[in-house]
Amino acid sequence: MYDDLNNNDTTGRNYYDTGSSYTHYNSSDAMNQPKKKKKKGGFGRTVAKCLVLAVLFGSVSSAAFMGVNYLGHQYLGDAVSAQVDTDTAGTETDPGESAVASTTTGSAGSDVYDVSDIVENCMSSVVSITNVSTTEFRTMFGSYSQQSSSSGSGIIIGQNDKELLIVTNNHVITGADEISVYFNSDGEEADESNVFSALVKGTDTSKDLAVIEVNLSDIPEETLATIKIATIGDSSSLKVGEPVVAIGNAYGYGLSVTSGIVSALNREVTLESDGQTITSKLIQTDAAINPGNSGGALLDAKGELIGINSAKFVSEDVEGMGYAIPISDVEEIINELMDIEIRDKVDESDQGYLGISDLVDVTTDVSESYNMPTGIYVRTVIDGLGADTAGMEAGDIITKLGGVTVSGYSELKEQLTYYAAGETVEVIVQRMENSSYTEKTLQVTLCTEAEVNAAQKE
């Protein structure tokens, strides 16, 4: 992908051809020249000449410099003089200047971006996440299950009376049997006293977002004193070329820091999340986003959260292409997920049902192709049951249940495991009216599985 800009000589050394011409001197010719006889006093005369030339050169150069400075004042004003003073005296920093990050210039003249202040202020807002899940395998000899763990990152986004709230990617916590959050995981050795169990508050698969919570009562006061809520920035005001800092749990080794710039904005990227293919407009950065960084923080030069690290473009011939979800695009969704009440799963025998059948997933691809909302398309509403009584119609597309966004049947089925038959749950659908979809909010009283089976037989 990249062109080799170097030219190679026969010795294998690389050089850049600047177009300059060089004169080659043959040392053997010089060695064969007849030797000249030394003159007496030659050394003394040479020294005397050098001294005279040095004095003369110093006087001429001093006069030339003063002349340039004088002409600069006369014709160009104080700007030239100020520039000369700056170049000759060096750069002085304003004592009253206070920047979160600074730029210093090394001896080679290259800029070095110092992000240590950002890291010091913001590292405590990022956490490491471990997802322990169970995978079932089927072989010709039968089926067996095996536990596995994966690592990710999260950002402390809020707090209420009972919970510390953390935002992450949905793919970081999907399928989890157990979720652990590790605060202050940037040390060399793991401190088990800072590891706590977490529960899922809510997810939005279409945006690859999830909010999890840790009970405040589980967190010691000394740990709470060392962590803080991230400051939300404005990703809509970003410009290409701005410096950014990424913090996350790369490869599960603990929190680490990378830096770079905003490489592109509104970059359309297609990703897999919880079995769904989603296309989003993301921030592209050359800051390293490695496995385990997902769900971590992308910060601007002020140390404000402007993105949630989501993915790295993986290819043998591509490097430096990471992506983050713009925070301003999803801030409202995150707030909704934070407000969801956590529920415990009910017994399978008590689980409630909506009273619908013949469901079809409206994926992102289908949504874009047919201009339909992402969700679950309802073909049949069973007469006399909860959905029918609440006013649901065939052709409606379910997008939320109990305040949680559902973009496919598997998510809808998962959410219903938290509700018992007889409970009333809020269901949001999109309905085609006058050639466009309109949002409808329905209150559905859930029925039993037996009632669904009996109604379908009639």
Secondary structure, 3 states (H helix, E strand, C coil): CCCCCCEECCCCCEECCCCCCCCCCCHHHHHCCCCCCCCCCHHHHHHHHHHHHHHHHHHHHHHHHHHHHHHHHHHHCHHHHHHHHHHHHCCCCCCCCCCCCEEEECCCCCEEEECHHHHHHHHHHEEEEEEEEEEEEEECCEEEEEEEEEEEEEEEEEECCCEEEEEECHHHHCCEEEEEEECCCCCCCCCHHHEEEEEEEEEEHHHCEEEEEEEHHHCCHHHHCCCCCCCECCHHHCCCCCEEEEEECHHHCCCEEEEEEEEEEEEEEEEEECCEEEEEEEEEECCCCCCCCCCCEEECCCCCEEEEEEEECCECCECCCEEEEEHHHHHHHHHHHHCCCCCCCCCHHHECECCEEEEEEECHHHHHHHCCCCEEEEEEECCCCHHHHHCCCCCCEEEEECCEECCCHHHHHHHHCCCECCCEEEEEEEEEECCEEEEEEEEEECECHHHHHHHHHC
